[in-house]
Amino acid sequence: MSRKFDGLCTSQEHWNTFIVEDDSNFIPSNRINAVRIPVGWWIASDPTPPKPYVRGSLQALDNAFIWAQKYGINVIIDLHTAPGSQNGYDHSSSRDVSQEWGLSDQNIEATINVIHFLTSKYANNPSLYAVELMNEPLSPGASLDSLNKYYSAGYNVVRKYSSMTYVIMSNRLGAIDPQELFPIASSLEGSVIDIHYYNLFSNSFNNMSVQQNIDFIYNNRSAQLNQVTTSNEPLTFIGEWVTEWKVSGVAKKDYQRFGKAQLEVYGRASFGWSYWTLKNVNNHWSLKWMIDKCFLDVDWTLGFLGVLLEKHLINAVCNRNSSNATGLSLSENEIRKCLCDYVLTWSELLLSIALERE
């Protein structure tokens, strides 16, 4: 007789054993300065979330913030699943590929309430660095009008609780225009556009060789990134990428070359990048395994300015402005733009702590 699946016990065991405090120590030890932590919308109802969800995710996030503060890590909270599912995929908690987010004002309002909950709870925590309003909405189901309405409202919620926290807006999957969020994001100070780059999930990569994949990064991805990275527009964040491809039987040195190419190109993103994920049962999807086994060399010299220097610079200039000091007088947004103008590359070396991606 088969044993009945216990979602609560399984989830608790995962939270207690998969990502532990020692992993938080690994992050700064390898000169990584931030984590992107995906959460589900039901976290706002913890400890009594609606079925079939189980309690405990809020405590797991609380633990992450405790460790982040202890080890000097910045945190990006990523709303990975929205009510109704924003893309119909399993990682947005859709069981039957249905996509209902944005079809009514009700689930848009419900999503805004989750941002209220998360931002009000963590706004005063010094480790909170950014809030990502939604992960990977899918076009055309998630319309641009619905998304703009939500992003504007979500931004205002974050600003209600924090003037310094960055607000990240994910580009739509399947959208034709990669700059479609520029009009709204450009008018919102401290906004960031998130794009995800994988040499996967498309038939176009099926028959590519090792060198063709690497050339695609240096040529195609570089051009795509240049299209959305300008000094006068929102900051750009490569929120997900991985050193995996549709090439089999390749040597370690080929993975190293592929990873190096992505680090060099994605290091030019004005807000940095995030590897999916920190730990994973599939080795190449695990940043920890890739670093430990010398498959990936995260070169800290690419990110020497990074998030902390920017934060300190903003604080210093704001203090000078408030005291009517002579000389430099810039707004926070102007400082961010200056950094983009004068820093050739400042990868923020962000990574993702998450459950395994199927």
C-alpha positions in Angstrom: 0.0 0.0 0.0 1.5 3.4 -1.0 2.0 6.0 1.6 -0.1 9.2 1.2 2.0 12.2 0.1 2.4 14.8 2.9 3.0 18.2 1.4 3.7 19.9 4.7 6.3 17.4 5.9 8.0 17.4 2.5 8.1 21.1 2.3 9.4 21.5 5.9 12.1 19.0 5.2 13.2 20.8 2.1 13.3 24.2 3.8 15.2 22.8 6.7 17.9 20.9 4.7 18.2 22.2 1.2 19.3 25.8 1.8 21.0 26.2 5.2 23.0 28.9 7.0 26.3 27.5 5.7 25.1 28.3 2.2 24.7 31.9 3.3 28.3 31.9 4.4 29.3 30.4 1.0 27.8 33.5 -0.8 30.0 36.3 0.5 33.0 33.8 0.7 32.8 33.7 -3.0 32.5 37.5 -3.4 28.8 37.3 -4.3 26.8 40.1 -2.7 23.1 39.4 -3.2 20.4 36.7 -3.6 17.2 36.7 -5.5 14.6 34.7 -3.5 11.5 33.6 -5.3 8.2 33.3 -3.3 4.6 32.4 -4.0 1.7 34.7 -3.6 0.3 32.5 -0.8 3.1 33.6 1.5 1.0 36.6 2.4 -1.5 34.2 4.0 1.0 32.2 6.0 0.5 30.4 8.4 -2.9 29.6 7.0 -2.6 29.7 3.2 -5.5 28.4 1.0 -5.3 24.7 0.0 -3.4 23.0 -1.6 -0.6 25.3 -0.3 1.1 24.6 3.1 2.4 26.8 5.9 6.0 27.6 6.4 7.2 29.6 3.5 7.2 32.9 5.5 9.4 31.4 8.2 11.8 30.2 5.5 12.0 33.8 4.1 12.4 35.2 7.6 15.4 32.8 8.1 16.9 34.0 4.8 16.7 37.6 6.0 18.3 36.7 9.3 21.2 35.0 7.5 21.5 37.8 5.0 21.9 40.4 7.7 24.4 38.2 9.5 26.6 37.7 6.5 26.1 41.1 4.8 24.0 39.8 1.8 21.5 41.9 -0.1 18.1 40.4 -0.8 15.8 40.7 -3.8 12.3 39.4 -3.1 11.0 37.9 -6.3 7.2 37.3 -6.6 7.6 34.2 -8.7 3.9 33.2 -8.7 1.0 35.5 -9.0 -2.7 34.7 -8.2 -4.2 33.0 -11.3 -0.7 32.2 -12.8 1.0 34.8 -14.9 2.3 32.4 -17.5 0.6 29.0 -17.2 3.8 27.1 -16.3 4.3 24.9 -13.3 6.8 27.4 -11.7 4.0 29.9 -11.5 1.8 27.3 -9.8 -0.4 26.4 -12.7 -1.6 22.8 -12.6 -3.2 22.7 -16.0 -1.4 25.4 -18.1 -4.2 27.8 -17.4 -3.2 31.5 -17.3 -5.7 33.8 -15.6 -3.6 36.6 -14.1 -4.6 40.0 -15.4 -8.0 38.9 -16.8 -9.7 40.7 -13.9 -9.1 43.6 -11.6 -9.6 41.1 -8.7 -6.4 39.1 -9.2 -4.4 42.2 -10.0 -5.5 43.7 -6.7 -4.7 40.4 -5.0 -1.2 40.6 -6.4 -0.8 44.2 -5.2 -1.9 43.1 -1.7 1.0 40.6 -1.7 3.5 43.3 -2.5 1.9 45.4 0.3 2.5 42.5 2.7 6.1 41.8 1.7 7.3 45.4 1.5 5.7 46.5 4.7 7.2 43.5 6.5 10.8 43.8 5.3 11.1 47.5 4.3 13.0 48.4 7.4 15.3 45.4 7.2 18.8 46.6 6.0 19.2 43.6 3.8 16.2 44.4 1.5 17.6 45.7 -1.7 14.9 45.2 -4.3 11.4 43.9 -4.8 10.6 42.1 -8.1 6.9 42.7 -8.8 6.4 39.5 -10.9 8.4 36.8 -12.6 8.0 36.0 -16.3 4.5 37.2 -17.3 3.6 35.5 -20.6 2.4 37.4 -23.7 -0.2 37.7 -25.0 -2.2 36.3 -22.0 -0.7 38.9 -19.7 -1.5 42.0 -21.7 0.8 45.0 -21.7 -2.1 47.2 -20.5 -2.7 44.9 -17.5 1.0 44.7 -16.8 1.5 48.4 -16.9 -1.4 49.0 -14.6 0.0 46.5 -12.1 3.6 47.6 -12.3 2.6 51.2 -11.7 0.5 50.3 -8.7 3.1 47.9 -7.4 5.8 50.5 -7.7 3.7 52.9 -5.6 3.2 50.3 -2.9 7.0 49.8 -2.6 7.6 53.5 -2.5 5.0 53.9 0.3 7.3 51.9 2.5 10.8 52.6 1.1 12.4 55.3 -1.1 15.6 53.4 -1.6 14.4 49.9 -2.5 14.8 49.1 -6.2 11.6 48.0 -8.0 12.1 45.3 -10.7 9.7 44.7 -13.5 10.0 41.5 -15.5 9.8 41.7 -19.3 7.0 39.5 -20.8 8.0 36.2 -22.3 7.1 36.1 -26.0 6.9 39.9 -26.3 8.1 41.2 -29.7 9.5 44.5 -28.4 12.1 44.1 -25.6 11.7 47.8 -24.9 8.0 47.7 -24.3 8.4 48.5 -20.6 10.6 51.6 -21.2 7.7 54.1 -21.3 6.5 53.2 -17.8 9.8 52.3 -16.2 11.6 55.4 -17.4 9.2 57.6 -15.4 9.7 55.6 -12.2 12.9 56.4 -10.3 14.8 53.3 -9.1 13.1 51.0 -11.5 14.8 48.0 -13.1 13.8 45.8 -16.1 14.4 42.1 -15.7 15.3 39.9 -18.7 16.1 36.1 -18.8 18.6 34.5 -21.1 18.8 30.8 -21.7 20.3 28.8 -24.6 17.4 26.4 -23.9 13.6 26.3 -24.2 13.7 26.9 -28.0 14.1 24.7 -31.0 16.6 27.1 -32.4 19.2 25.8 -30.0 18.6 22.1 -30.8 21.4 21.5 -33.3 23.9 24.2 -32.2 27.5 23.1 -31.5 29.6 24.2 -28.6 31.2 27.1 -30.6 27.8 28.1 -32.1 26.4 28.5 -28.5 29.4 30.5 -27.4 29.2 32.7 -30.6 25.5 33.2 -29.9 26.3 34.7 -26.5 29.0 37.1 -27.9 26.9 38.1 -30.9 23.2 37.7 -30.4 22.9 38.1 -26.6 25.3 41.0 -26.6 23.2 42.8 -29.2 20.0 42.0 -27.3 21.5 43.4 -24.1 22.7 46.5 -25.8 19.2 47.1 -27.1 17.8 47.3 -23.5 20.8 48.9 -21.8 21.2 52.7 -22.1 22.3 55.4 -19.8 19.0 57.3 -20.2 16.6 54.4 -19.6 15.9 52.0 -16.7 18.6 49.7 -15.3 18.8 46.3 -16.8 19.0 43.0 -14.8 19.6 39.6 -16.3 17.6 37.9 -13.6 18.1 34.3 -14.8 20.8 32.5 -16.8 22.5 29.1 -16.5 25.6 27.4 -17.8 23.6 24.6 -19.5 22.7 24.0 -23.1 21.4 21.4 -25.6 24.8 20.0 -26.3 25.7 16.6 -25.0 29.0 14.8 -24.3 31.1 18.0 -24.0 34.2 18.5 -21.9 34.6 20.5 -18.8 36.7 23.1 -20.7 33.7 23.7 -23.0 31.4 24.5 -20.0 34.1 26.8 -18.8 34.2 28.6 -22.1 30.4 28.9 -22.2 30.2 30.2 -18.7 33.0 32.7 -19.3 31.3 34.0 -22.4 28.1 34.6 -20.4 29.9 36.3 -17.5 31.7 38.6 -19.9 28.5 39.6 -21.7 26.0 39.6 -18.8 28.5 41.5 -16.7 27.6 44.6 -18.8 24.0 44.6 -17.5 23.6 47.9 -15.6 21.9 46.2 -12.6 23.9 42.9 -12.7 22.9 39.3 -13.1 21.4 36.4 -11.2 22.3 32.7 -11.8 19.5 30.1 -11.6 20.1 28.6 -9.0 22.4 28.5 -6.0 21.9 24.7 -5.4 20.2 22.1 -7.6 20.2 18.4 -8.0 21.3 19.0 -11.7 24.9 20.0 -11.3 25.2 22.6 -14.1 22.1 24.4 -12.7 23.8 24.6 -9.3 26.1 27.7 -9.0 27.6 26.2 -5.8 28.6 23.0 -7.6 29.9 25.0 -10.6 32.1 27.1 -8.5 33.3 24.3 -6.2 34.2 22.1 -9.2 35.9 25.0 -11.1 33.4 25.0 -14.0 32.6 28.6 -13.4 35.0 31.4 -12.3 33.0 34.3 -10.9 35.5 37.1 -11.4 34.9 39.7 -8.8 36.9 42.3 -10.6 33.9 42.7 -13.0 31.8 43.9 -10.1 34.2 46.0 -8.1 31.7 48.8 -7.7 28.6 46.7 -7.2 25.6 47.4 -5.1 27.3 48.4 -1.9 29.4 51.2 -3.3 26.4 52.6 -5.1 24.4 52.5 -1.9 27.1 54.2 0.0 27.5 56.9 -2.7 23.8 57.6 -2.7 23.8 57.9 1.1 26.8 60.2 1.1 25.5 62.5 -1.6 22.0 62.6 0.0 23.7 63.6 3.3 25.6 66.4 1.5 22.5 67.6 -0.2 20.5 67.7 3.0 23.1 69.7 4.8 23.2 72.3 1.9 26.9 71.5 1.3 28.4 73.2 -1.7 29.6 71.1 -4.7 27.9 67.9 -5.7 24.2 67.9 -5.6 22.4 65.0 -7.4 19.2 63.1 -7.1 19.3 59.4 -6.4 18.3 58.7 -10.0 21.0 60.9 -11.4 23.6 59.1 -9.3 22.4 55.8 -10.7 22.6 57.1 -14.2 26.1 58.5 -13.6 27.2 55.1 -12.5 25.8 53.6 -15.6 27.6 56.3 -17.7 31.0 56.0 -16.2 31.3 52.4 -15.0 32.1 50.2 -17.9 31.0 47.0 -16.2 29.7 46.5 -12.7 28.2 43.1 -12.4 26.3 42.9 -9.1 26.9 39.2 -9.0 23.4 38.3 -8.1 22.3 34.7 -7.8 19.0 32.9 -7.2 18.0 30.8 -4.2 15.2 28.6 -5.3 13.7 25.2 -5.6 14.9 23.0 -8.5 13.7 24.3 -11.8 12.1 21.5 -13.9 
